[in-house]
Amino acid sequence: MIIQDISHLESLLSEPPGYVVVSLGKLEGDTIVLGAGGKMGPSLATMAKRASDMAGRRRRVIGVSRFSSGEEEAKLNAAGVETVRCDLLDPNQLAELPEVPNVAFMVGVKFGTSEQQARTWAANCYLPGAVCHKFRASRIVAFSTGNVYSMVPVETGGSVETDSPGPTGEYAMSALGRERVFEYFSDALGIPTAIIRLNYACEPRYGVLVDIARRVFEGEPVDLSMGYFNIIWQGDANAMSLAAFDHVSSPPFILNVAGPEILSVRSCAERFGELMAKEPIFTGTEAPDAFLSNAGKAFRLFGKPSVNAEQLISWIADWTTRGGKTLGKPTHFEARDGKY
């Protein structure tokens, strides 16, 4: 199978596996997705609606964002997702959002962190507290990142949820701050919470594999400084995150969401070169450690991802050679100093 176009891609990204249909069939009440206009938000909100309908649940799914793209908002509406335009950092606008029992918190600032430190900390640390006050009677699934861990040697297999955090750089520190704020209010207000440490979602328009593929295709050097990484098909990341509503608790339930493979930047570039008839160019050398997550806990709960790395590489190579649209947001995967 190839991914034919954006419509086909978005359908695949929002297609709910059976365990999500079961999970959302048991979940009581409506769901709000804060940050529904981001890279992952539209497909997660749509999956939540599709799974609810398949389970026979007449559930409102409400997507909240500033929605800089009217096209994205229209697509959500067409999928049955209600939308609300809101600047969540404005307390008056936040207060006007409807009260719902289920909240997916997907808001965060990563890229451009080194140029806008104050906004990064406001979005990643202040806002979670305001959201917890607003939705103190709700369940919350909050997105975080594997960057809260320190880099680990490749042979360890990646950080696990019980490892102590060791953030590098302001973004990672603020991401840990976000977790600590949710942890505090989960305890103080008794909010059942799950924290999703994502590392990292990928699809043909965005992700580490897309960055590598583009550089190989365009004859640009592939930096090997961060020589290893995890990725997970965004549809699987959506599914595991929605199913985490089954596991919310106080103190928060922590879950790594990542693919099972530890991938080599060099090997992936060479594979893209084979598929796209291009000779990759390399710069730098691989360090023995990287930001890596072990998602064994998620696999025990939900099973392995439905899409493996080789399938993703194949899809992305085909998408790239056909001139498929990207989101134009580099991941800066090669950064080892935490500056994005």
Phi, psi and omega in degrees: 000137169249158176273114192288315184198183184296322179299316178296317179300312183294328175294317179294318182296332184254009180282117185278130172289167185303322184292334177285322176300315178298314182298312182284341172292329179275337186289134180266136169092177182281167184229137176241138180247108179272119187096033184286355180260006182278196184295324187252338187302315183300317182287327177292315179298318179294319177299319179300319179290315180297316180294320179297316179297318180295331179275357181079021179265123176274080187249134169283130169246122187244121178261127183243130179192169169286341177049070175295337178254111175296332179296318179296319179297318180296322178296318178298316178300319179296332179274001179092007178269124175287150180233147176227126175276126187203135167268104188294340177282353175270111185300328179291319179291320177300318182296333183277352180294148180293148175282125178223155183279346184232125184234125168257117182260109184241013184279139176183155176242126176234300187282136186086009183305318185291344178261344183221061185301319184296317179294323178302311182291325178296313182290321188271339184236316178291312187301318178305322178294317179296320179294320179297321176295317181295316186249044185294343179259012186252171165266143182230127166254114187248131180277135174229207186212151172294349178292351176290341176276161171278166173293143181231154175302143184302323185291348179287340182088358176107160181289146175248167190298335181274355177290146177290139177296155176206065188295143177246119177089167186295320180301309182296322178296318179291329177293320175294323175301319177302314179299316183295324178293315176299320179298317181298310184286334173300319179284312186293323184251001179067036182273118174294124191222147168234140178245123184259112176267098187269137184202094336234151179288146183214144172206173188298345180262348187200144173135171182301316180298324178294317178299317180294315181300317181297319181293319177297314183296323184266005177073025179264151180296141174261119183283128182261007185304314173260091194280351186219153184198165170250149166218160174217137175309130186301327177298320177291322177296319175303312186297311181297323181291319178293320179293342178294344174301335176291344191238009181300146182202172173228113006293166188299146172279124183256134182219122169285132174238110183203169175282164182282343185267141164265114188263145176265129177302315181299312183295321179295318178298319179295322178293318175299321178301318178297314185288332184252007180055048179230150178260113182293147176248135184242152172222148180079180180226155183287132170277159183281355181229166183195171173281105185227142180238143173258116184257028181303324179298316178296321181293325177293328180279317192239354186088170179290157177304149181284338181240123180267176185296321181296320177296318179298316179300317179297314179299316184290322176299315179295315181299318182293314182292335178274001179077030181298148182294143171243170178278351178067033182233091179300146182276343186055040184300336185283350184290127177253356182259004179077009180262116182242000000 
